[in-house]
Every structure is written in structure tokens, then in C-alpha cells.
Amino acid sequence: MFLTQDSPGVPDQVEFGDNFGLSLLASDVNRDGRADLTAVAGQENDPEGAVSFLPGASSTLYSTTASTTFGPTRVGLPTRTYTAFGTHLAG
């Protein structure tokens, strides 16, 4: 499967240079027995970066209604201080 920020249920939209998918992590983050996908857009909001969380679903690869994206300010970090947020994912 090929995913972009324009795929159904993936938050945001494709923008030149965002580098969506720069880092990927498949794991059961929410412990529901399904693989979830975490994808990084390392240059989203040039150059802060953002992380997209796409929870696994029973009938499709990921939920098209429960996905979310967050950057450094969403987790309480100051604006324009961090670059390439999320690029060093650990499982």
C-alpha cells in the first residue's frame, strides 16, 4: 500500500518537502491487538516536523477516522526550537 498525506484518513495534505514517511514505526501502540502505524513528516511546518498516528483497524490497514497528527507544540515543547520532530522513533 502506498500512503501519502492525501490518502483517505491521513491528516494534513501533501506539501513539497514535508518528507512524510521519513521514519515509520509499526507497533501496537494502543494495545488493541492490531498493528498501528506511526509516520513522521520530518519537515512538516518547515522545519519543525510532525508525527502522524494511524491506528490499526479490523477491516482495513488503518482507521480512516481516528488518525491524528501532532508536532512539538502539541506535546508542550516551544515553537521553532525543535526541528525534524519525531524522526528518531523508538519502538
C-alpha positions as CSV (number, residue, x, y, z in Angstrom):
1,M,0.0,0.0,0.0
2,F,1.2,3.5,-0.8
3,L,0.3,6.2,1.7
4,T,0.6,10.0,1.4
5,Q,-0.8,12.8,3.3
6,D,-3.6,12.9,0.7
7,S,-4.6,9.3,1.4
8,P,-8.1,8.9,3.0
9,G,-8.0,9.4,6.7
10,V,-4.4,10.6,6.8
11,P,-4.3,14.1,8.5
12,D,-3.0,17.1,6.6
13,Q,-2.2,17.3,2.9
14,V,0.8,16.7,0.7
15,E,3.2,19.7,0.6
16,F,6.5,19.8,-1.2
17,G,9.4,18.9,1.2
18,D,7.4,17.6,4.2
19,N,9.1,14.2,3.9
20,F,6.0,12.3,5.0
21,G,7.2,8.7,5.8
22,L,10.7,9.8,6.6
23,S,10.5,7.5,9.6
24,L,8.0,4.7,10.1
25,L,7.1,2.6,13.1
26,A,4.6,-0.3,13.1
27,S,3.6,-1.4,16.6
28,D,0.6,-1.9,18.8
29,V,0.7,1.5,20.5
30,N,-2.8,1.4,21.9
31,R,-2.6,-2.4,22.8
32,D,-5.8,-3.4,20.9
33,G,-4.1,-6.3,19.2
34,R,-3.7,-4.5,15.8
35,A,-0.6,-3.0,14.3
36,D,-0.7,0.8,14.4
37,L,1.4,2.9,12.0
38,T,3.3,6.0,13.1
39,A,4.7,8.1,10.3
40,V,6.9,11.1,10.5
41,A,6.9,14.1,8.2
42,G,10.3,15.4,9.2
43,Q,9.9,18.9,7.6
44,E,6.2,19.5,8.2
45,N,5.7,23.1,9.1
46,D,9.2,23.8,7.9
47,P,11.3,22.7,9.7
48,E,9.5,21.6,13.0
49,G,8.3,18.2,11.8
50,A,5.2,16.3,12.8
51,V,4.1,12.8,13.7
52,S,1.0,11.1,12.3
53,F,-0.6,8.2,14.2
54,L,-2.8,5.9,12.2
55,P,-4.4,3.3,14.5
56,G,-4.9,-0.2,13.1
57,A,-8.4,-1.3,12.1
58,S,-10.1,-4.7,11.8
59,S,-11.2,-4.4,8.2
60,T,-8.6,-2.0,6.7
61,L,-4.9,-1.4,7.2
62,Y,-5.6,1.7,9.4
63,S,-8.5,3.6,10.7
64,T,-9.6,6.4,8.4
65,T,-11.5,8.2,11.2
66,A,-9.2,8.0,14.3
67,S,-5.9,9.2,12.8
68,T,-4.2,12.2,14.3
69,T,-1.1,14.4,13.7
70,F,0.9,16.3,16.2
71,G,4.0,18.4,16.4
72,P,6.3,19.7,19.1
73,T,3.9,22.3,20.5
74,R,1.1,19.7,20.9
75,V,3.3,17.9,23.4
76,G,4.3,21.1,25.2
77,L,7.6,22.0,23.5
78,P,8.3,25.6,22.5
79,T,7.7,26.7,18.9
80,R,10.6,26.9,16.5
81,T,13.0,25.3,19.0
82,Y,12.9,21.8,17.7
83,T,13.5,20.6,14.1
84,A,12.6,17.3,12.5
85,F,10.4,16.3,15.4
86,G,9.8,12.6,15.6
87,T,12.4,11.5,13.2
88,H,14.1,9.3,15.8
89,L,11.2,6.9,16.6
90,A,11.8,4.1,19.0
91,G,9.5,1.1,19.3
